[in-house]
Amino acid sequence: MSALAGDLLTVLRINTSTIYTPVDVYIGDEYADEDMNSLIVRLLVKESQLEPFASKEDVFNWLQEQGLCNAKLPSFLETEGHLFYDENGKLKVQ
């Protein structure tokens, strides 16, 4: 993470193997303490509160639209328990 123009902008670097995905995300002070994974989780939680995701494909498509992933759903979302189906079959983000 680095700062530009003093403390006006904070930049998170995205680790990627393709040139088609942006390598930097500019964030405000609200997100300055986040790493890329925690930023993705935080944004997904906020988005799911506005409109719940119906499927993992919806999550993947939303992340792609936001420029936060490229070829597949980030595996940490499931392996760390951030994305799962509850006992009623509804997709949950936490």
C-alpha positions as a Markdown table, in Angstrom:
| # | Residue | x | y | z |
|---|---|---|---|---|
| 1 | Met | 0.0 | 0.0 | 0.0 |
| 2 | Ser | 1.3 | 3.5 | -0.8 |
| 3 | Ala | 0.1 | 7.1 | -0.5 |
| 4 | Leu | -0.1 | 9.7 | -3.2 |
| 5 | Ala | -0.2 | 13.5 | -2.8 |
| 6 | Gly | 0.5 | 13.3 | 0.9 |
| 7 | Asp | -2.4 | 11.4 | 2.4 |
| 8 | Leu | -5.0 | 12.3 | -0.1 |
| 9 | Leu | -5.2 | 8.9 | -1.9 |
| 10 | Thr | -4.3 | 5.4 | -0.8 |
| 11 | Val | -3.4 | 2.8 | -3.4 |
| 12 | Leu | -3.9 | -1.0 | -3.0 |
| 13 | Arg | -1.9 | -3.1 | -5.4 |
| 14 | Ile | -3.7 | -6.0 | -7.0 |
| 15 | Asn | -1.6 | -9.1 | -7.5 |
| 16 | Thr | -2.5 | -10.4 | -11.0 |
| 17 | Ser | -1.0 | -12.4 | -13.8 |
| 18 | Thr | -2.7 | -10.6 | -16.6 |
| 19 | Ile | -2.3 | -7.1 | -18.1 |
| 20 | Tyr | -6.0 | -6.8 | -18.7 |
| 21 | Thr | -6.8 | -6.3 | -15.0 |
| 22 | Pro | -5.9 | -3.0 | -13.3 |
| 23 | Val | -2.9 | -3.3 | -10.9 |
| 24 | Asp | -3.9 | -0.5 | -8.5 |
| 25 | Val | -7.1 | 0.4 | -6.7 |
| 26 | Tyr | -7.4 | 4.0 | -5.3 |
| 27 | Ile | -9.3 | 4.1 | -2.0 |
| 28 | Gly | -10.4 | 6.7 | 0.5 |
| 29 | Asp | -9.5 | 7.0 | 4.1 |
| 30 | Glu | -12.4 | 4.8 | 5.1 |
| 31 | Tyr | -10.6 | 1.8 | 3.6 |
| 32 | Ala | -7.0 | 2.8 | 4.3 |
| 33 | Asp | -6.4 | -0.1 | 6.8 |
| 34 | Glu | -7.7 | -2.8 | 4.4 |
| 35 | Asp | -5.7 | -5.2 | 2.3 |
| 36 | Met | -7.1 | -6.3 | -1.0 |
| 37 | Asn | -8.9 | -9.4 | 0.3 |
| 38 | Ser | -10.5 | -7.5 | 3.3 |
| 39 | Leu | -11.5 | -4.7 | 0.9 |
| 40 | Ile | -13.3 | -7.2 | -1.4 |
| 41 | Val | -15.1 | -8.8 | 1.6 |
| 42 | Arg | -16.1 | -5.4 | 2.9 |
| 43 | Leu | -17.5 | -4.2 | -0.4 |
| 44 | Leu | -19.3 | -7.5 | -1.0 |
| 45 | Val | -21.0 | -7.2 | 2.4 |
| 46 | Lys | -22.1 | -3.6 | 1.7 |
| 47 | Glu | -23.4 | -4.6 | -1.7 |
| 48 | Ser | -25.3 | -7.7 | -0.4 |
| 49 | Gln | -27.0 | -5.5 | 2.2 |
| 50 | Leu | -28.3 | -3.3 | -0.7 |
| 51 | Glu | -29.3 | -6.2 | -2.8 |
| 52 | Pro | -28.5 | -9.8 | -1.8 |
| 53 | Phe | -26.6 | -11.9 | -4.3 |
| 54 | Ala | -28.6 | -14.8 | -5.6 |
| 55 | Ser | -25.6 | -17.0 | -6.6 |
| 56 | Lys | -21.9 | -17.2 | -6.6 |
| 57 | Glu | -22.0 | -16.4 | -10.3 |
| 58 | Asp | -23.7 | -13.1 | -9.4 |
| 59 | Val | -20.9 | -12.4 | -7.0 |
| 60 | Phe | -18.3 | -13.2 | -9.6 |
| 61 | Asn | -20.1 | -11.0 | -12.2 |
| 62 | Trp | -20.3 | -8.1 | -9.8 |
| 63 | Leu | -16.6 | -8.4 | -8.9 |
| 64 | Gln | -15.7 | -8.4 | -12.6 |
| 65 | Glu | -17.9 | -5.3 | -13.2 |
| 66 | Gln | -16.0 | -3.5 | -10.4 |
| 67 | Gly | -12.6 | -4.6 | -11.8 |
| 68 | Leu | -11.8 | -6.6 | -8.6 |
| 69 | Cys | -11.3 | -10.0 | -10.2 |
| 70 | Asn | -10.7 | -11.4 | -13.7 |
| 71 | Ala | -10.9 | -15.1 | -14.5 |
| 72 | Lys | -12.6 | -16.7 | -11.5 |
| 73 | Leu | -14.1 | -16.1 | -8.1 |
| 74 | Pro | -11.3 | -15.4 | -5.6 |
| 75 | Ser | -10.9 | -18.7 | -3.7 |
| 76 | Phe | -10.4 | -17.0 | -0.3 |
| 77 | Leu | -14.0 | -16.0 | -0.3 |
| 78 | Glu | -15.0 | -19.7 | 0.2 |
| 79 | Thr | -12.0 | -21.1 | 2.0 |
| 80 | Glu | -12.1 | -18.4 | 4.6 |
| 81 | Gly | -15.9 | -18.7 | 5.0 |
| 82 | His | -16.9 | -15.3 | 3.6 |
| 83 | Leu | -19.2 | -16.8 | 1.0 |
| 84 | Phe | -21.6 | -19.7 | 1.8 |
| 85 | Tyr | -25.1 | -21.0 | 1.4 |
| 86 | Asp | -27.2 | -21.1 | 4.6 |
| 87 | Glu | -29.5 | -23.9 | 5.7 |
| 88 | Asn | -32.3 | -22.3 | 3.6 |
| 89 | Gly | -30.2 | -22.3 | 0.4 |
| 90 | Lys | -29.6 | -18.5 | 0.5 |
| 91 | Leu | -26.2 | -17.2 | -0.4 |
| 92 | Lys | -24.6 | -15.3 | 2.5 |
| 93 | Val | -21.7 | -12.9 | 2.6 |
| 94 | Gln | -19.8 | -12.2 | 5.8 |
